[in-house]
Amino acid sequence: MITVDNLSLQYGGQVLFTNVDLQFTAGNCYGIIGANGAGKSTFLKILSGEVEPTGGHVHIDPKARMSVLKQNQSMYDEYTVMDTVIMGNKRLYDIGKEKDAIYEKPDFSDEDGIRASELEEEY
């Protein structure tokens, strides 16, 4: 699902990590642990494409769906837990909102039904 090959990152002369090889496989649950400043958040930013590594590659299966939320605990206070989790994948969140708006319409048409079906399939 996600493979990391020979990944390295350094800022100036400081090496954060080097020659990292990992494989995250479908069906498993992973945790990234370490001291503050060890590079956990930065590593996740590399996986999501937000930060470019100085070396190596990240390969994500094109059929896989990766969701990422910013590390800001008060940013999501006004949302439900479910919405917050789904917001990690903007496309999925947008589909859900469009789908909800269709289902809430008092005058649900055949076209609405077709569109809702398309959205449900993608959701």
MARBA-3410 file (N, C-alpha, C, O; in Angstrom, 1 decimal):
123
0.8,-1.2,0.0,0.0,0.0,0.0,0.9,1.3,0.0,0.8,2.1,-0.9 ~ 1.7,1.4,1.0,2.7,2.5,1.0,4.1,1.9,1.2,4.3,1.2,2.2 ~ 5.0,2.3,0.3,6.4,1.8,0.5,7.3,3.1,0.5,7.1,4.0,-0.3 ~ 8.2,3.0,1.4,9.2,4.1,1.5,10.6,3.5,1.2,11.0,2.5,1.8 ~ 11.3,4.1,0.2,12.6,3.5,-0.2,13.7,4.5,0.0,13.6,5.6,-0.6
14.7,4.2,0.8,15.9,5.0,0.9,15.6,6.5,1.2,16.3,7.4,0.7 ~ 14.6,6.7,2.1,14.1,8.1,2.3,15.1,8.8,3.3,15.5,8.2,4.3 ~ 15.4,10.0,2.9,16.3,10.9,3.8,15.7,12.3,3.8,15.0,12.7,2.9 ~ 16.0,13.0,4.9,15.6,14.4,5.0,16.6,15.1,5.9,17.0,14.6,7.0 ~ 17.1,16.2,5.4,18.0,17.0,6.2,17.6,18.5,6.0,17.2,18.9,4.9
17.8,19.3,7.0,17.7,20.7,6.9,19.0,21.3,7.2,19.6,21.2,8.2 ~ 19.5,22.0,6.1,20.9,22.5,6.2,21.8,21.3,6.4,21.8,20.4,5.6 ~ 22.7,21.4,7.4,23.6,20.3,7.7,23.0,19.3,8.7,23.7,18.3,9.0 ~ 21.8,19.5,9.2,21.3,18.6,10.2,20.4,17.5,9.6,19.5,17.8,8.9 ~ 20.8,16.3,9.8,20.1,15.1,9.3,19.0,14.7,10.2,19.2,14.5,11.4
17.8,14.7,9.7,16.6,14.3,10.6,16.5,12.8,10.5,16.3,12.1,11.5 ~ 16.5,12.2,9.3,16.6,10.8,9.1,17.2,10.5,7.8,17.2,11.3,6.9 ~ 17.8,9.3,7.7,18.5,8.9,6.4,18.3,7.4,6.1,18.2,6.6,7.1 ~ 18.2,7.1,4.9,18.1,5.7,4.4,17.0,4.9,5.0,17.2,3.8,5.4 ~ 15.8,5.5,5.1,14.7,4.8,5.7,14.0,4.0,4.7,13.6,4.4,3.6
13.8,2.7,5.0,13.0,1.8,4.2,11.9,1.2,5.0,12.1,0.6,6.0 ~ 10.7,1.3,4.5,9.5,0.8,5.3,8.5,0.4,4.3,8.4,0.8,3.1 ~ 7.6,-0.6,4.7,6.5,-0.9,3.9,5.3,-1.0,4.8,5.2,-1.8,5.8 ~ 4.3,-0.2,4.5,3.0,-0.3,5.3,2.0,-1.1,4.4,1.7,-0.8,3.3 ~ 1.6,-2.2,5.0,0.7,-3.1,4.2,-0.8,-2.9,4.6,-1.1,-2.6,5.8
-1.6,-3.2,3.7,-3.1,-3.1,3.9,-3.5,-4.0,5.1,-3.0,-5.2,5.2 ~ -4.5,-3.6,5.8,-5.0,-4.4,6.9,-4.3,-4.3,8.2,-4.8,-4.8,9.2 ~ -3.1,-3.6,8.3,-2.4,-3.5,9.5,-2.6,-2.1,10.0,-3.0,-1.1,9.3 ~ -2.4,-1.9,11.3,-2.5,-0.6,12.0,-1.1,-0.2,12.5,-0.4,-1.0,13.1 ~ -0.6,1.0,12.2,0.7,1.4,12.6,0.7,2.6,13.5,-0.2,3.4,13.4
1.7,2.7,14.3,1.9,3.9,15.2,3.3,4.4,15.0,4.2,3.6,14.9 ~ 3.4,5.7,15.0,4.7,6.3,14.9,5.0,7.0,16.2,4.3,7.9,16.6 ~ 6.0,6.5,16.9,6.3,7.1,18.2,7.7,7.6,18.3,8.6,7.2,17.5 ~ 7.9,8.5,19.2,9.3,9.1,19.4,9.2,10.4,20.2,8.1,10.9,20.4 ~ 10.3,10.9,20.6,10.4,12.1,21.4,10.0,13.3,20.5,10.0,13.2,19.3
9.6,14.4,21.2,9.3,15.6,20.5,10.5,16.0,19.7,11.7,16.0,20.2 ~ 10.3,16.4,18.5,11.4,16.9,17.6,12.1,15.8,16.9,13.0,16.0,16.2 ~ 11.6,14.5,17.1,12.3,13.4,16.4,12.0,13.3,14.9,12.7,12.6,14.2 ~ 10.9,14.0,14.5,10.6,13.9,13.1,9.3,13.2,12.7,9.1,12.9,11.5 ~ 8.5,12.8,13.7,7.3,12.1,13.4,6.3,12.8,12.5,5.9,12.3,11.5
6.0,14.1,12.8,5.1,14.9,12.0,5.7,15.1,10.7,5.0,15.1,9.6 ~ 7.0,15.4,10.6,7.7,15.6,9.3,7.6,14.4,8.5,7.4,14.5,7.3 ~ 7.8,13.2,9.0,7.7,12.0,8.3,6.3,11.8,7.7,6.2,11.5,6.5 ~ 5.3,12.1,8.4,3.9,12.0,7.9,3.7,13.1,6.8,2.9,12.8,5.9 ~ 4.3,14.2,7.0,4.1,15.2,5.9,4.8,14.8,4.6,4.3,15.1,3.6
5.9,14.0,4.8,6.5,13.5,3.6,5.6,12.5,2.9,5.4,12.5,1.7 ~ 5.0,11.6,3.7,4.1,10.6,3.2,2.9,11.2,2.5,2.5,10.7,1.4 ~ 2.4,12.3,3.0,1.3,13.0,2.4,1.7,13.9,1.2,0.8,14.4,0.5 ~ 3.0,14.1,1.0,3.4,14.9,-0.1,3.5,16.4,0.2,3.8,17.2,-0.6 ~ 3.3,16.8,1.5,3.4,18.1,1.9,4.8,18.6,2.0,5.1,19.8,1.8
5.7,17.7,2.3,7.2,18.0,2.4,7.9,17.1,1.5,7.6,15.9,1.4 ~ 8.8,17.6,0.7,9.7,16.8,-0.2,10.9,16.3,0.6,11.6,17.0,1.2 ~ 11.2,15.0,0.5,12.4,14.5,1.1,13.6,14.9,0.3,13.5,15.3,-0.8 ~ 14.8,14.9,1.0,16.0,15.3,0.3,16.6,14.1,-0.5,17.5,14.2,-1.3 ~ 16.0,12.9,-0.2,16.4,11.7,-0.9,15.4,10.6,-0.8,14.6,10.6,0.2
15.4,9.7,-1.7,14.5,8.5,-1.6,13.1,8.8,-2.2,12.9,9.9,-2.8 ~ 12.3,7.8,-2.1,11.0,7.9,-2.7,9.9,7.3,-1.8,10.1,6.4,-1.0 ~ 8.7,7.8,-2.0,7.5,7.3,-1.3,6.6,6.8,-2.5,6.3,7.6,-3.4 ~ 6.1,5.6,-2.4,5.2,5.0,-3.4,3.9,4.7,-2.7,3.9,3.9,-1.7 ~ 2.8,5.2,-3.2,1.5,5.0,-2.6,0.7,4.3,-3.7,0.5,4.9,-4.8
0.1,3.2,-3.4,-0.7,2.4,-4.4,-1.8,3.4,-4.9,-2.5,4.0,-4.1 ~ -2.0,3.5,-6.2,-3.0,4.5,-6.8,-4.4,4.2,-6.3,-5.3,5.0,-6.3 ~ -4.6,2.9,-5.9,-6.0,2.5,-5.5,-6.2,2.9,-4.0,-7.3,2.8,-3.5 ~ -5.1,3.2,-3.3,-5.2,3.5,-1.9,-5.7,5.0,-1.7,-5.6,5.8,-2.6 ~ -6.3,5.2,-0.5,-6.8,6.5,-0.2,-6.1,6.9,1.1,-6.2,6.3,2.1
-5.4,8.1,1.0,-4.7,8.5,2.2,-5.3,9.8,2.7,-5.7,10.7,1.9 ~ -5.6,9.9,4.0,-6.2,11.0,4.6,-5.3,11.6,5.6,-4.7,10.9,6.4 ~ -5.3,13.0,5.7,-4.4,13.7,6.6,-5.1,14.9,7.2,-5.8,15.6,6.5 ~ -4.9,15.1,8.5,-5.4,16.3,9.1,-4.3,17.0,9.7,-3.3,16.4,10.1 ~ -4.4,18.3,9.7,-3.3,19.2,10.2,-3.2,19.0,11.7,-4.2,18.6,12.4
-2.1,19.2,12.3,-1.9,19.0,13.7,-2.2,20.3,14.5,-1.3,21.0,14.9 ~ -3.5,20.5,14.6,-4.0,21.7,15.3,-5.3,21.3,16.0,-6.4,21.3,15.4 ~ -5.2,20.9,17.3,-6.3,20.3,18.0,-7.6,21.2,18.1,-8.7,20.7,18.2 ~ -7.4,22.5,18.1,-8.6,23.4,18.3,-9.2,23.7,16.9,-10.3,24.3,16.9 ~ -8.6,23.4,15.8,-9.1,23.7,14.5,-10.4,23.0,14.2,-11.2,23.5,13.3
-10.7,21.9,14.8,-11.9,21.1,14.5,-12.9,21.0,15.6,-13.8,20.2,15.6 ~ -12.9,22.0,16.5,-13.8,22.0,17.7,-15.2,22.0,17.3,-16.1,21.4,18.0 ~ -15.6,22.7,16.2,-17.0,22.9,15.8,-17.5,21.7,15.0,-18.7,21.7,14.7 ~ -16.7,20.7,14.8,-17.1,19.5,13.9,-17.3,18.3,14.8,-16.8,18.1,15.9 ~ -18.2,17.4,14.3,-18.3,16.1,14.9,-17.0,15.3,14.7,-16.2,15.6,13.9
-16.9,14.2,15.5,-15.7,13.4,15.4,-15.7,12.7,14.0,-14.6,12.7,13.3 ~ -16.8,12.3,13.5,-16.9,11.6,12.2,-16.5,12.6,11.1,-15.7,12.3,10.2 ~ -17.1,13.9,11.2,-16.7,14.9,10.2,-15.2,15.2,10.2,-14.6,15.3,9.2 ~ -14.6,15.3,11.4,-13.2,15.6,11.6,-12.4,14.5,10.9,-11.4,14.8,10.2 ~ -12.7,13.2,11.2,-12.0,12.1,10.6,-12.1,12.2,9.0,-11.1,12.0,8.3
-13.3,12.3,8.5,-13.5,12.3,7.1,-12.8,13.6,6.4,-12.4,13.5,5.3 ~ -12.7,14.7,7.2,-12.1,15.9,6.6,-10.6,15.6,6.2,-10.0,16.4,5.5 ~ -10.0,14.5,6.8,-8.7,14.2,6.4,-8.5,13.9,4.9,-7.4,13.9,4.4 ~ -9.7,13.6,4.3,-9.7,13.3,2.8,-10.7,14.3,2.3,-11.9,14.1,2.3 ~ -10.2,15.4,1.7,-11.1,16.5,1.3,-12.1,16.1,0.3,-13.3,16.4,0.4
-11.7,15.2,-0.7,-12.7,14.8,-1.7,-13.8,14.0,-1.0,-15.0,14.2,-1.4 ~ -13.5,13.1,-0.1,-14.5,12.3,0.6,-15.4,13.2,1.4,-16.6,13.0,1.4 ~ -14.9,14.2,2.1,-15.7,15.1,2.8,-16.6,15.9,1.9,-17.8,16.0,2.3 ~ -16.1,16.4,0.8,-17.0,17.1,-0.1,-18.1,16.3,-0.7,-19.2,16.7,-0.8 ~ -17.8,15.0,-1.0,-18.8,14.1,-1.5,-19.9,13.9,-0.4,-21.1,13.9,-0.7
-19.5,13.7,0.8,-20.4,13.5,1.9,-21.3,14.7,2.1,-22.6,14.6,2.3 ~ -20.8,15.9,2.0,-21.6,17.1,2.1,-22.6,17.3,1.0,-23.7,17.6,1.2 ~ -22.1,17.0,-0.2,-23.0,17.1,-1.4,-24.1,16.0,-1.3,-25.3,16.3,-1.6 ~ -23.8,14.9,-0.9,-24.7,13.8,-0.7,-25.8,14.2,0.4,-27.0,14.0,0.2 ~ -25.3,14.7,1.5,-26.2,15.1,2.6,-27.2,16.2,2.1,-28.4,16.2,2.4
-26.7,17.2,1.3,-27.5,18.2,0.8,-28.6,17.7,-0.1,-29.7,18.2,-0.1 ~ -28.3,16.7,-0.9,-29.3,16.1,-1.8,-30.3,15.4,-1.0,-31.5,15.6,-1.3 ~ -29.9,14.6,0.0,-30.9,13.9,0.8,-31.8,14.8,1.6,-32.9,14.4,2.0 ~ -31.3,16.0,1.9,-32.1,16.9,2.7,-33.1,17.7,1.9,-33.9,18.5,2.5 ~ -33.1,17.6,0.6,-34.0,18.4,-0.3,-35.4,17.9,-0.1,-35.7,16.7,-0.1
-36.3,18.8,0.0,-37.7,18.4,0.2,-38.3,17.9,-1.1,-39.3,17.1,-1.1 ~ -37.8,18.4,-2.3,-38.3,18.0,-3.6,-37.2,17.1,-4.3,-36.7,17.5,-5.4 ~ -37.0,15.9,-3.8,-36.0,15.0,-4.3,-36.4,14.5,-5.7,-37.5,13.8,-5.8 ~ -35.6,14.8,-6.7,-36.0,14.4,-8.1,-35.3,13.2,-8.5,-34.4,12.6,-7.8 ~ -35.7,12.7,-9.7,-35.0,11.5,-10.3,-33.5,11.8,-10.5,-32.6,11.0,-10.3
-33.2,13.0,-11.0,-31.8,13.4,-11.2,-31.0,13.4,-9.9,-29.9,13.1,-9.8 ~ -31.7,13.9,-8.8,-31.1,13.9,-7.5,-30.8,12.4,-7.1,-29.7,12.2,-6.6 ~ -31.7,11.5,-7.4,-31.5,10.1,-7.1,-30.3,9.5,-7.8,-29.5,8.8,-7.3 ~ -30.2,9.9,-9.1,-29.0,9.4,-9.9,-27.7,10.0,-9.3,-26.7,9.2,-9.2 ~ -27.7,11.3,-9.1,-26.5,11.9,-8.5,-26.1,11.3,-7.2,-25.0,11.0,-6.9
-27.1,11.1,-6.3,-26.9,10.5,-5.0,-26.3,9.1,-5.1,-25.4,8.8,-4.4 ~ -26.8,8.4,-6.1,-26.3,7.0,-6.4,-24.8,7.1,-6.8,-24.0,6.3,-6.3 ~ -24.4,8.0,-7.6,-23.1,8.2,-8.1,-22.2,8.6,-6.9,-21.1,8.0,-6.7 ~ -22.7,9.4,-6.1,-21.9,9.9,-4.9,-21.7,8.7,-3.9,-20.6,8.5,-3.3 ~ -22.8,8.0,-3.7,-22.7,6.8,-2.8,-21.7,5.8,-3.2,-20.9,5.2,-2.4
-21.6,5.6,-4.6,-20.6,4.7,-5.1,-19.2,5.1,-4.9,-18.3,4.3,-4.5 ~ -19.0,6.4,-5.0,-17.6,6.9,-4.8,-17.3,7.0,-3.3,-16.1,6.9,-2.9 ~ -18.3,7.2,-2.4,-18.1,7.4,-1.0,-17.7,6.1,-0.4,-17.5,6.0,0.8
END
